[in-house]
């Protein structure tokens, strides 16, 4: 029930991004059942926390996941572990109270406070003259015109002088529900040195 509220009523209704709904549900379900079975086997809490850490490390072994989605994944893993082992540690009331508190906290930050989200686009940029120029406004104007978003700052990831391009990250504030808000680069290896 908590996963349904977090994923559909808060995450999906805010961002309209279906890409992570599958991941959130399956990882949450698997972690819950593994934690539940481990609690039945009378294993100590250290094993459950170890499981939590292992699933948290998934972040480093997969494609880049935007920070917001990683946060939702962390919340879902945490709640799944909590709900899976809480029968032996907490009362049903305490477990429900923790679940309600976490869901309300997420709801307040996503729906009530309506905080702007800083997003970014990876761009292969050929205007090296603007990158080394002291006129940062010209660089921002060029990127705004080309991308169609109001770029606010830029970070150079690396230069490729043979191809005469730079790999940059252009930061901007996105609107909620923007499907291109957290555009991630493909895993093409054509940019290798």
N, C-alpha and C positions, 0 to 999 in steps of 0.2 A: 504494500500500500504506500509506504514511504517513497519507494522508487518511482511509482506511478506519479505521485505528487511532484517530486523533484524533477523528473524527466519530462513529463508532459505538461503539467500545469505551470511549471516555472520555466524550465530550460527551453523546451520546444515552443511554448507560446510566446516567449520573448525573442528568440533568435531564429525560429523557423529553419533550423539546421538539422536535417535528418541524418547527417553523416555519423553522428556519435550516439544516436539513440540505441542502436543495436548493441554497440560496445558497452554502454552504461548498463543496459539490462542484463546482458549475458555475464559480464564480469561481476556485477552485483549478485546475481543469482548463484553463480558458481562459488563465490567467496562465502555467501551465506550458508550454502549447504556444506561446504568443506568445514567451516567454523562450527556448524551445528553437529556434524559427525565427530569432529575432534572433541567437542565438549562432552559428547556421549561416551567417548573412549577414556574419559577422565585424564586427558592430557592437560598440562598446566597452561596458564594464560600466555606464557612465553612462546609456545608454539603458535598460538593464534596471532600474536604480535609479529612473529617471524613471517607468517603467511602474509600478513598485512604489508610488511616491508618488501617481500618478494613481489607482490602485485604492484606495489608502488614503484619498484625498479623497472617495471615494464616500460616506463616512460623513456628510459635510456636505451632500450633495445628496439624501438620502433621508429617510424617516421615521426617527424616533428608534430607535436600536438599543441594547439594554441593553449595559452595559460588558463583561460577561462574553462575550457573543456577538461584540462588536466585537474583543475580545482573540483569540478563536478565529479570527475572520476575518483578523486581522493575522498570526497564526501561519501560517495556511494560505497566505496570499499570500506571506509570506516564504519558506516552505518550497518553494512552487511556483517562485518565482524562483530560489532556490538550486539546486533540482534541475534546472531548465531550463537554467541556464548553467554548472553545475558541471563538466560534462564537459571543458571547456576550461581550467578553473581548478584544480580539485581532483581528487584521485584518487577512485576509487569507494569506497575504504575511508574516506577523510576525509569524503566526503559521507554515507555510511552512519552514521559516528560522530556527525556533527552532527545527523542526523535522529533517531537513537536518543537522544541527549542531550536534545533538545527534547521528544520524546514522553515520556521518563521524567520530566522536570521537570513537565510538565503532569499526568502520572499521579500523581506524588507529591503535588502540591498539591490535586488533585481527589479522589483516592481514599484516600491514606494519611493526610494531615494533616486531611482532612475539615473544612476551614475553613467557618465559618458565612458565609452570604451575606447582605449587607444589601440588601434590596429595597425598593421603594416603590410606592405607588399614588397616582395623580392623583385628587383628589377635589374636587368642587364642593361647598363647605361653606357652609351658610347661618347657622350659629351664630356670627355676628361677635362677639357678646358674649364668647364663650369665647376667641376669638383675641386680643382686646385685654385680657383679664383677666390679672391677675398669677398666677392659680391655674392653672398649666400642667397640674397633675395632673387637674383637671376636664376639660380639653380632651382629654388623652390617654385618660381613662376613656370619654368620649363616643365618641371615634373607635374605641376598642377594641370597644365594644359594637356600634357600627354596622357595622364592617368584619369583625369576627370574627377579627382578628389583633392581636397584641400590639404596638401602635404604640409606638415608643420616642422618636421625635422628629418634629417637624413643621417644614416650611419653607413660608412663604406665597409663592406665585408672583406673584399679583396680586389686587387687590381690584376688584370690580365693584359700585360703590355704587348704581347705578341698579337692578340686579337684587338687591341686598342679599345678595351671595354673595362668597366668596373662593375662588380656585383654589389649592389647597394640594397639597403632596407629603408624604404620610405614610410615614415610614421604619419598617421592622421587619426582624427577622431571619427569613429564610424557611428552610423545610426543603428539602433537596435533592429535586428531582423535583416540587416544587409547581408545577402548571401555571399558577397565577395569580401566581407569585412576582414576575415583572417586568411586571405589567400596565401596558400603555401606553395612553394616551388615544387615542380615534379622532381623525381629522383633521376633525371637524365644525367648521365655522366659525361656529357659532351663538354662540360666546362672544366674538366680536369686539366692540370698543367702538363 
